[in-house]
Amino acid sequence: MSEAISSPINSEISNIKNQSQPRGSEPNWQELNTSSSQPGSTGGNYLVYDSFNKKTILFSQFDSATSRYSNRIHAFDHVTNSWTQHGSHPNQGSGNLVFDPLLKKVIFYGGSSISNGYVTDTHIFDLATNTWEKTANNPGARLNHAMVYDTKNNVTLLYGGKVTIDGLWETFDDTWAFNSQTNNWTKLNPSNKPDVYFHTNHVYDQKHNKFILFGGTDDYGGSWNPVAKGGTWAYDFTLNTWTKLNSTNEPSPRLNGKMFYDPILEKSFLFGGRTGAYDYSNETWSFDYASNVWTQVESDISPSGRSDFGLSYDSDQQVAILHGKASDPTWQFTPQALHSVDGPNQANYQYKSNNASLSLNVTIQNATTYDAYLNNELIETTNYQNGTVNLNLTSIYSNFSYSNFTIINYTKYENTNLTILFNSEENTRLSHYVNVTVFDNLPQISNNIFDIDHEIGETQILSFNVSDDNLDHLKVYQNNTQLYSTQFDSSNPILDLNSFIDGSFNLTQYNFTLSFIDSNSNTANQILLVNIIDTKKPTLSLFTADNYTEFDTDGFIQFQAVDPTLASYTIAINNVTISSGNISSNESIEISNANYTAGEYDVILTLLDRANNSLVANTSFIVNAYVTPTNTTTTETSTTETSTSTETSTTSEVSTTTDISSTSNDTSSPTISDIITSLQPSDGIGGNITIIVGILGALLGLEFIRRQRQMSRGSN
């Protein structure tokens, strides 16, 4: 089965308005005064309503006056009540046609011509430009077949027909679908088939989405004398099935009459047809698929009985136009109803839009409530009054979700069936059907590939032109892993690459996917190719080296640098490397520079990042010479008095002083061994005591100096 496609939003559908006068209580036929512009003597007429150009188009096949093919095209303007000629068509007699609202053009298939015999091309006519085009794919040669346009699935359906081969008729009972978007015919092969083949009376029921056939014939009976048959059949494209309806009160058998569908009354109408060899009907009938009942429509006047004429429904004027055979005038038929619902039968609703409504004019007595059914599911029951009723589409579609949609030109479409049943106190129920196309604009990106260089660590803002009226957020993926997500309410989103690219990325090209998502979860993806580069040197934020005095163990070199790809460092003192290793951006490194003798030292720091960008910086530090503190020791030696006659009194002071300051200009620092060496031992006990006391004093002095320095550092 061919694939159905959804209608685009177009002006001829979305702007359907009621331009006619309110209907009365009785149907009527009316002869239109178009004599000044009448197409003239024509036969084999086909009428179709062009809802885009708002014209009824007449394709004439014969000039009755000359009995020759005329192939003329006329267009009828109901506003001016006039016909205008628009050239000719491609020599086709006994073909058939429909109006395709997707193309905004007429599709004409089959028939024959004097010069070329059977015509198997599919011809497409554009009234706006008055031009023809054709496609080669076709269901094969045939005449007098049935064709309708399926407004739900947006395909042209074809059934039956006949050809003559070597003077014998060959009939067809096959069913085909034509998709104008692919220019392709598809044979559908339903399991069941009607028992009539050509000259059927046929129409498409928009409410119930059925291809309706009534009557026709399967045999000419010889000498161009067809045998009319009856019976009502319905074809369902979705199910690919033909069903004989066994309808109640069917008209008498007839062939080659014409039918139209009235979306206001939600009924099909049949006029005329051939009932015998030379018998033609002027009856008007209506068919209600819901009740499966035929009803004859009475009217004070009507066109004369006929077949092989044109009849189509003007959806803007809400009337049917008939152009007869021979020189008959143009007629208008106005279906009527005592109770009526007037309003569009096709509408559009933007998914989750606010305050969306649809207005209907309801004529009914003692109105009570209406029931809103969406795809045959009761959604809500609401009170109403006779007159204008505004349906709240936002409320009716509040829980709608897409299930069988089509995307065309960045717009998502799904056709839905909205049925409104209007109730009254007298239990009168009026139904109104609306084919509502739910649509939603998908995010659309102006250019779908970005290929850029990115300096790692640098702020880089990207802007995107995304057309969507409810854009909600952006997600960034790399190898199907989400790296980043941000929300925004702008149709011009921006993205900072630093939001998801950091120093851990390698210096190479990456392929990212940007997903733009709107509030209805519609997504548009864009490829972002980023070549990550690094051309900048590391930047120092800290580089110091402590000065200190000999024997101090607390001196340090400290440094810190900024670079997203910072990799390694080397520290050298007086060109001798003392430390190297790995380092990352903003990492603080501390290295001891203690245990150097007095003097000034140069420090060189070398930093490298992963791109081998280098930074060389230098500083210096000073090691001050150690100064020994001053310490004085006095030793007194006295003799004790004895009881001898000779009194000897001797006092001897031995003073030993070590002056550390006196060695301040010496590049070498005094050591304990130096102090010990300077105190030579004496021969006596007193001298040795003096030496020992001197050593102890020196040690105490050194300890005093060390503690003073620690206290000084602590206070700093």
Secondary structure, DSSP 4 states (H G I P E B T S, - for coil): -PPP-PPP--HHHHT----SPPP-SS-EEEE---GGG---SBBS-EEEEETTTTEEEEE--EETTTTEE--EEEEEETTTTEEEEEEE-SS-BS-EEEEETTTTEEEEE--EETTTEE---EEEEETTTTEEEEES--S-S-BS-EEEEETTTTEEEEEEEEEEETTEEEEEEEEEEEETTTTEEEE---SS--S--BS-EEEEETTTTEEEEEEEBS--TTTT----EEEEEEEETTTTEEEE---BSPPPP-BS-EEEEETTTTEEEEE--B-SSS-B---EEEEETTTTEEEEEP-S--PPS-SS-EEEEETTTTEEEEE-SBT--EEEEE---SSEEES-SEEEEETT-SS-EEEEEEE-SSEEEEEEEETTEEEEEEE--SEEEEEEHHHHTTT---SS-EEETTEEEEEEEEEEEEEETT--EEEEEEEEEEEEEPPEES-SEEEEEEETTS--EEE--EE-TTEEEEEEEETTEEEEEEE---SS-EEEGGGT--TTS-SSEEEEEEEEEETT--EEEEEEEEEEE-----EEEEEEE--EETT----EEEEEEE-TTEEEEEEEETTEEEEEEE--TT--EEEE--SPPSEEEEEEEEEEETT--EEEEEEEEEEEPP-PPPEEEEEEEEPPP-SSSS----EEEEEEEE-GGGGTT-SSPP-HHHHHHHS---SSHHHHHHHHHHHHHHHHHHHHHHHHHHHHHHH-
